[in-house]
């Protein structure tokens, strides 16, 4: 055995909490860097005897005076840890090596710029001295009496808000303005300052130093922070949990008092601020800070509750090991030993965190891309994707590469490689495809009857559900105004016709003959127009069918509103489905393709269909409001002046039903599945990606 190197003199060791397996722990504090390291029992026993200076004597002393039985490997592992964390005194002549290590850790200026763009901190205050003065004076905030009083205030506030719920919920609309935005900014700033003060005061209450408070920027997004690293000195887990949860508890207390204040304050800015503090600020804080998937309050709460410092890194290491074992069966030891249930939970937690971060980082990358000018946005988008998504994958692939010798002799590795090679092949092979959309089932021949303006019902010659022949009258309506105009225009036409005929017999009137003929032509046209208008009051059946949907309360002699629905004439022929598909789907269907219609709720008919026609041009308006997303359909639309305009290019598709339905059957909305052309999934993805690239290529 060799002599032991010297430890740095400023290091200190504090008692820590018990580990999950029951053994005691200690915390090693590096005050220069304000870093803390958790020590297990063997490490503590070795460090407390470090002054022996002889490794073998140290091991012998531990084995004789404790129940531990250590060997030289234990002290070698501890030495590696101390060297890696720079906890040993530097040897003479080691300045060059330390400078090289420092430069290697710092990296190039490109790495520095990249890291500080993604995340950097700006300390704003050093609050430790005035926290020493403030903490005793605010000790009443931690008293049981204040907690019970806050609970009572919250209950009274909730009761008051519930009693005046309509007014409370309407307050949100009052904040949707520039003035409301300023109030929201002031409210959220106040809430975040109180949030961080909650952490700081709780840490100071338990004797911890709070060196800095400030702003951290995560991809240029500001987040307040408080340096409470010294909570690792606390041996009791309950105290560390109190510090980690103090921010959220502070905002919940503010929300309780703000809700009560809202019930008493008069209308105005203070009431709106109280509303924001009682609703939106704490809800967003809990939604973000309580999440254990990022290193916010929820992460530290879960880490302290489980007694697992560095929870993310330890769970990630365990999940990567589990993935390698499942793919390659290398039979390597696990990074740490856990009970089976906890191991499974940590692995599942790691995968959830990875999926959460993947979605989050992709969203941040898209936001960065759209926020900056296109040239800078593309660069920053690539930085986000490479740093947060591609780099972790590349590092894991490098780990696999370092085990290539073991992989060559693993049957499971060959099987996994075969499946991995098969997956791209499956994506490039054509697969049967279905185009899913919503559609409306209706008769091919259908005539809706609406009342013209100023109409009165004279008679209903056809009863509801009765068959009619082509050309048969459906309704008899009357309009006294049009009848009067018909009489006037008819009389004027007759008068002008007589005058025109008489002008040819009288030499004195012959010079006015052309003028009279022109007036006669105008009067005849006017009379014909009135007659055509009157024809709308005597609708005839353009085809044979059945009259349906007639209002049973209609009675002869009643006056009707303009455009009042009176019924429909349904042809006795086939039925059809009207559907709309997007630009990608329209390429995969053709006339003659088979389809299936299922009515919504499965209460209506289920029919087999055939594609009859596909519009070549995109529809500018949506004439079937039932298919709009606003009313439960699939077509995204915007409404303007009562007209529905599709947000994206959609194409109208008509599908004929194979079976006939009774003419009295109602129209149905439902799902349509069209058997389209076989297509490889990879080509569809490439086509979509090419479309996005083409759309975004213009600078």
Secondary structure, DSSP 8 states (H G I E B T S, - for coil): --B---B-TT-EEEE----TTS---EEEEETTTTEEEEE-HHHHHHHHTGGG-BHHHHHHHHHHHSS----HHHHHHHHHHHHHTT-B---TT-HHHHHHHHHHHH--HHHHHHHHHHEEEEEEE--HHHHHHHHHHTGGGGSHHHHHHHHHHHHHHHHHHHHTHHHHHHHHHHTSSHHHHHHHHHHHHHHHHHHHHHHHHHHHHTT-----EEEEEETTEEEEEE--GGGGG---HHHHHHHHHHHHHHHHHHHHHHHHHHHHS-SSHHHHHHHHHHTHHHHHHHHHHT-TTSSSHHHHHHHHHHT-SSHHHHHHHHHHHHHHHHHH------SS---HHHHHHHHHHHHHHHHHHHHHHHHHHHHHHHHS-HHHHHHHHHHHHIIIIIHHHHHHHHHHHHTHHHHHT-HHHHHHHHHHHHHHHHHHSEEEEEEEEEEEEEESSEEEEE--TTEEEEE--S-TT-EE-TT-B--EEE-HHHHHHHHHHHHHHHHHHHHHHHHTT-TTTGGGHHHHHHHHHHHHHHHHHHHHHHHTTS-B-SS-EEEE---TT--TT-EE-TT-EEEEEEESS-EEEEEEEEHHHHTT--TT-EEEEEEGGG-S-EEEEEEEEE-SS--SS-S-GGGBGGGTSSB-EEEETTEEEESS-EEEEEEEESS---TT---EEEEEEEEEEEEEHHHHHHHHHHHHHHHH---
